[in-house]
Amino acid sequence: MQNIVGQIASKEDFYMRSKEIKRIKLNLQAGANLQIAAPRRVGKSSILYYFLDNPDDGFIHLYFQVESARSKNDYYRKLYRDIIKSDAVGVGKKFIEQFKAAGNSFLSKLKGVKVAGSGFDFHDADEIDYEEELLNLLIGVDMGKDRLILMVDEFPEVILNIVEENNGDVVEAKKFLQSNRELRNNPKLSRKIQFIYTGSNSLNLTVGNLDSSSLINDLTSIPVHPLTNEQSKELIASVLKTYKFKITDERLDYIIGKAEWTIPFYFQLIIQEIITDIEPHEEISEDVIDKAFETALEQRNDHHFEHYVKRLKRVFNDKERQFIKVFLCQLSQNLTLTKDQAINIANGILTEDETRRLLDSLKYDGYIINQSDNVFKFNSPILRNWWKNHEC
């Protein structure tokens, strides 16, 4: 198992998340459309890749990275083209023969694509409505007895992009959400096409900020939990073994205790520092581990954390950001803050209800956790120390 830091881990580099995989499979078999609802850096995209690499019989999985789409038409054009170009549909299901068949009334309507030898040639025209083209494609394509699972990564980013393109006006973003809901629930696609959405930004929060939560209430939410202590030990030891390093059980406990929040990203970041600092024959001591936690916060690793800051600028308004900046800086310095202290910080900026909502958002998106019912702390000393060094 190679050490994959901040990127999608797939195939033999993916650490098996049995509980989450099982839950997704059960819901797909039941015909549900899903969102993987979990904080950033817990491995949501890697789970999608697992299904891409290990499809069950009767299911065809396609993965889409849609972060660059800045309009509804951009988004549907990407899905439309990628489905046609995919091996699973465009080649594996003899789509060219279906496309040429005169009797298929839906495929015969398709625009922006034509057969070119053994493949397809795409062309754009201003009048092409790719939402309609995608619907015709999905209705018309013959998947046999298989179900097509469209796994859409960074879906919330498209919503935020559309809001930005419309100078903060949310009307088009709401239309986009409505069109996706209509597509998911089209009776002609039932038990034939299903969707899984995820992204580094929270879909629930993004849609909630548009006052449009009802437009995703048909999605089944799949949580991704932190690793257990045993899973954490297995992951760390397996990765280190790949590089011929040995580690004692006591030192595994030490790493887990220092990280606190047991997600693969934090462990992989620390492993990266260890294996570049010492040789395989050297002992992984507490001093080595302490140094790894320090050097992980050096400027060369800023790109692993800066998205935490950028996200706040995209999702929250000026008053909300004003509170969050002060709250997180005080939290990084004091280690813990109570709910009452957070409400006092927000006094004159936000109402108590708005403050509670923001605290829930920061928890959901992996910034903070509850140390107890009314006491907050950063989810990990790693993020806390980076935030204190860079944002305060």
C-alpha positions in Angstrom: 0.0 0.0 0.0 1.7 3.2 -1.2 1.5 6.4 0.8 -1.0 8.6 -1.0 -1.2 12.1 0.6 -4.1 14.3 -0.4 -4.9 12.4 -3.6 -7.4 9.7 -4.5 -6.2 6.3 -3.3 -7.4 3.4 -5.6 -6.9 -0.3 -6.2 -4.2 -1.7 -3.9 -3.6 1.7 -2.3 -7.2 2.0 -1.0 -7.8 1.1 2.6 -11.0 -0.9 2.7 -13.9 0.9 4.4 -16.1 -2.2 4.8 -18.9 -0.6 6.7 -19.3 2.3 4.2 -19.0 0.1 1.2 -21.6 -2.3 2.5 -24.1 0.6 3.2 -23.6 2.0 -0.3 -24.1 -1.4 -1.9 -27.3 -2.1 0.1 -28.8 1.3 -0.9 -27.8 0.9 -4.5 -29.5 -2.5 -4.6 -32.6 -0.8 -3.2 -32.6 1.7 -6.1 -31.7 4.7 -4.0 -29.8 7.9 -5.1 -27.1 8.8 -2.7 -24.9 11.5 -1.3 -21.7 10.6 0.6 -22.0 13.1 3.4 -18.8 13.5 5.4 -16.1 16.1 6.2 -13.3 16.8 3.8 -10.2 14.6 3.7 -12.0 11.5 5.0 -11.7 9.6 1.7 -15.0 10.1 -0.1 -13.5 10.2 -3.6 -11.4 7.1 -2.9 -14.6 5.3 -2.0 -16.1 6.2 -5.4 -12.9 4.9 -7.0 -13.4 1.6 -5.2 -16.7 1.1 -7.0 -15.1 2.1 -10.3 -12.4 -0.6 -9.8 -14.7 -3.2 -8.2 -18.2 -3.1 -9.7 -20.7 -5.7 -8.6 -22.5 -7.8 -11.1 -25.4 -5.9 -12.6 -23.9 -2.5 -12.0 -21.8 -0.2 -14.2 -20.1 2.7 -12.4 -18.9 5.9 -14.1 -16.9 8.6 -12.3 -17.2 12.3 -13.1 -15.1 15.1 -11.8 -17.3 18.2 -12.5 -15.5 20.9 -10.5 -14.8 23.0 -13.6 -18.5 23.3 -14.7 -19.7 26.8 -14.3 -23.2 26.5 -15.7 -26.0 24.0 -15.9 -25.2 23.4 -19.5 -21.5 22.9 -18.8 -22.4 20.3 -16.2 -24.8 18.3 -18.4 -22.4 18.5 -21.4 -19.6 16.9 -19.3 -21.9 14.0 -18.2 -23.2 13.6 -21.7 -19.8 13.4 -23.4 -18.1 11.3 -20.7 -20.9 8.7 -20.8 -20.6 8.4 -24.5 -16.8 8.2 -24.4 -16.7 5.7 -21.6 -15.5 2.1 -22.2 -18.4 0.7 -20.2 -21.1 2.4 -22.2 -19.6 3.7 -25.5 -17.7 0.5 -26.2 -18.7 -2.2 -23.8 -22.5 -1.9 -24.6 -22.0 -1.5 -28.4 -23.4 2.1 -28.2 -22.3 2.9 -31.7 -24.6 0.2 -33.1 -27.4 1.4 -30.9 -26.7 5.0 -32.0 -26.9 4.0 -35.7 -30.1 2.0 -35.2 -33.0 3.9 -36.9 -35.6 2.4 -34.5 -34.2 4.1 -31.4 -36.2 7.3 -31.3 -34.3 8.7 -28.3 -30.8 8.1 -29.6 -31.7 9.3 -33.0 -32.5 12.7 -31.5 -29.0 13.2 -30.0 -27.2 16.5 -30.9 -23.6 17.5 -30.7 -22.3 14.0 -31.5 -21.8 11.9 -34.6 -20.1 8.6 -35.4 -16.5 9.0 -36.7 -15.1 5.7 -37.8 -15.0 3.4 -34.7 -15.6 6.4 -32.3 -17.5 9.6 -31.9 -16.9 13.2 -32.9 -18.3 15.9 -30.7 -19.2 19.4 -31.8 -20.9 22.3 -30.0 -23.6 24.6 -31.0 -25.1 27.5 -28.9 -28.6 26.1 -29.2 -27.8 22.6 -27.8 -29.6 22.0 -24.5 -27.4 19.3 -22.9 -29.9 18.6 -20.2 -32.3 17.4 -22.8 -29.6 15.5 -24.7 -28.5 13.7 -21.5 -32.0 12.7 -20.8 -32.5 11.3 -24.3 -29.2 9.5 -24.0 -30.1 7.9 -20.7 -33.5 6.9 -21.8 -32.3 5.6 -25.1 -29.2 3.6 -24.2 -29.7 -0.1 -23.8 -27.9 -1.3 -20.7 -29.4 -4.7 -20.8 -30.0 -5.9 -17.2 -27.3 -3.6 -15.8 -27.9 -0.4 -13.9 -25.7 2.6 -14.6 -24.4 4.4 -11.5 -23.3 8.0 -12.2 -20.8 9.0 -9.5 -20.5 12.8 -9.5 -17.6 14.2 -7.5 -17.4 17.9 -6.5 -21.1 18.4 -7.2 -21.4 21.2 -4.6 -18.6 23.1 -6.4 -20.8 23.4 -9.5 -23.6 25.0 -7.4 -21.1 27.5 -6.0 -19.7 28.2 -9.5 -23.2 28.9 -10.8 -23.8 31.4 -8.0 -20.5 33.1 -8.7 -21.2 33.3 -12.4 -24.5 35.0 -11.6 -22.9 37.6 -9.2 -24.4 36.0 -6.1 -27.9 35.6 -7.5 -29.1 32.1 -6.5 -32.0 31.7 -9.0 -30.0 29.8 -11.6 -28.4 27.6 -8.9 -31.8 26.6 -7.7 -32.9 25.8 -11.2 -29.9 23.6 -11.5 -30.8 21.7 -8.3 -34.4 21.4 -9.5 -33.3 20.0 -12.9 -31.1 17.4 -11.2 -33.9 16.3 -8.9 -36.2 15.9 -11.9 -33.6 13.8 -13.7 -33.1 11.5 -10.7 -36.8 11.0 -10.3 -37.7 10.6 -13.9 -39.8 7.4 -14.0 -38.3 6.3 -17.3 -34.9 6.1 -15.6 -36.1 4.2 -12.5 -34.0 1.1 -11.7 -31.9 2.0 -14.8 -29.9 5.1 -13.7 -28.8 6.0 -10.2 -26.6 8.9 -8.9 -24.0 9.2 -6.1 -22.9 12.7 -5.3 -20.0 13.9 -3.1 -17.5 16.7 -2.9 -15.0 18.6 -0.7 -17.7 21.1 0.2 -20.8 20.0 2.1 -23.8 19.4 -0.2 -26.2 19.9 2.7 -24.7 23.2 3.8 -24.3 24.5 0.2 -27.9 23.8 -0.6 -29.1 24.9 2.8 -27.5 28.3 2.2 -29.8 28.6 -0.9 -32.8 27.7 1.2 -33.3 24.7 -1.1 -32.8 21.6 1.1 -36.1 20.2 -0.2 -34.4 19.8 -3.6 -32.0 17.1 -2.3 -34.3 15.4 0.3 -34.7 12.4 -2.1 -31.0 11.5 -1.5 -30.0 8.9 1.0 -27.0 10.2 3.0 -24.1 7.8 3.6 -21.8 8.9 6.4 -18.0 8.1 6.4 -16.7 7.8 9.9 -13.1 8.2 11.2 -11.1 5.0 11.4 -11.3 2.9 14.6 -8.1 2.5 16.6 -7.5 -1.0 15.1 -8.1 0.3 11.5 -5.8 3.2 12.2 -3.0 0.8 13.3 -3.5 -1.5 10.4 -3.4 1.4 7.9 -0.2 3.0 9.4 1.6 -0.3 9.7 0.6 -1.5 6.2 1.9 1.7 4.6 5.1 1.7 6.5 5.7 -1.9 5.7 5.6 -1.0 2.0 8.7 1.1 2.6 10.3 -1.5 4.8 9.8 0.4 8.0 8.8 -1.3 11.3 6.8 0.2 14.1 5.9 -1.0 17.5 2.3 -1.1 18.8 3.2 1.4 21.4 4.4 3.9 18.7 1.2 3.3 16.7 -0.8 4.3 19.8 1.4 7.4 20.1 0.7 8.5 16.5 -3.0 7.9 16.9 -3.1 9.8 20.2 -1.3 12.8 18.8 -3.5 12.9 15.6 -6.7 12.6 17.6 -8.9 12.7 14.6 -8.4 9.3 12.9 -8.7 9.9 9.2 -6.3 8.5 6.6 -5.1 11.9 5.4 -3.5 12.9 8.8 -1.8 9.5 9.1 -0.5 9.6 5.5 0.8 13.1 6.0 2.8 12.0 9.1 4.0 8.9 7.4 5.4 11.0 4.6 7.4 13.0 7.1 8.7 9.9 8.8 9.8 8.0 5.7 11.6 11.0 4.3 13.4 11.8 7.6 14.9 8.4 8.6 16.0 5.2 7.0 14.1 1.9 7.2 16.6 0.4 9.7 16.2 3.3 12.1 13.8 3.2 15.0 10.5 5.2 14.7 10.8 6.7 18.2 8.6 9.3 19.9 11.2 12.0 19.0 10.9 11.0 15.3 7.1 11.1 15.5 7.1 14.5 17.3 9.4 15.9 14.6 7.1 14.6 11.9 4.1 16.4 13.4 6.2 19.6 13.4 7.6 19.3 9.9 4.1 18.4 8.5 3.2 22.0 9.1 6.0 23.5 7.1 5.2 25.8 4.2 5.8 23.1 1.6 2.6 21.4 2.9 0.4 24.5 2.9 -1.5 23.2 -0.1 -2.9 20.4 1.9 -4.6 22.9 4.3 -5.4 26.0 2.3 -8.7 24.7 1.0 -10.0 25.0 4.6 -9.6 28.8 4.3 -10.7 29.1 0.7 -13.9 27.2 1.5 -14.9 29.7 4.1 -14.6 32.5 1.5 -16.8 30.7 -0.9 -19.6 29.5 1.3 -20.1 32.1 4.1 -21.1 35.8 4.0 -19.0 38.6 5.4 -20.6 38.5 8.9 -20.3 34.8 9.1 -16.6 34.8 8.1 -16.0 37.6 10.6 -17.2 35.4 13.4 -15.6 32.2 12.2 -12.1 33.9 11.9 -12.2 35.2 15.5 -13.7 31.9 16.8 -11.2 29.6 15.1 -8.2 31.8 16.1 -9.3 31.9 19.8 -10.0 28.2 19.6 -6.5 27.5 18.2 -4.9 29.5 21.1 -7.2 28.4 24.0 -7.4 24.7 22.8 -11.1 24.6 23.8 -14.1 27.0 23.9 -17.6 26.5 25.3 -20.8 27.1 23.4 -21.5 30.2 25.6 -18.0 31.6 24.8 -18.7 31.1 21.0 -22.1 33.0 21.4 -20.3 35.8 23.2 -17.8 36.1 20.4 -20.7 36.4 17.9 -22.4 39.0 20.0 -23.3 42.0 17.8 -22.4 40.0 14.6 -24.8 37.0 14.6 -27.9 35.8 16.4 -27.7 32.8 18.7 -29.5 30.7 16.2 -27.1 31.8 13.4 -24.1 31.1 15.6 -25.3 27.5 16.5 -25.9 26.9 12.8 -22.4 27.9 11.9 -20.9 25.8 14.7 -22.8 22.8 13.3 -21.4 23.6 9.9 -17.8 23.8 11.2 -18.3 20.4 12.8 -19.9 18.8 9.8 -17.1 20.0 7.5 -14.3 18.8 9.7 -12.9 21.9 11.3 -14.1 21.3 14.9 -15.5 18.5 17.1 -17.2 18.4 20.5 -14.9 17.5 23.3 -18.1 17.3 25.4 -21.7 18.5 24.9 -20.9 22.2 25.1 -17.2 22.3 24.6 -15.5 22.6 21.2 -11.9 21.9 20.0 -10.2 21.5 16.6 -10.6 18.1 15.2 -6.9 17.5 15.3 -3.8 19.3 16.7 -2.5 19.2 13.2 -5.2 21.5 11.8 -5.2 23.6 15.0 -1.5 24.3 14.8 -1.6 25.0 11.1 -4.5 27.4 11.6 -2.7 29.2 14.5 0.5 29.6 12.5 -1.1 30.8 9.2 -4.5 32.4 10.0 -4.1 34.1 13.4 
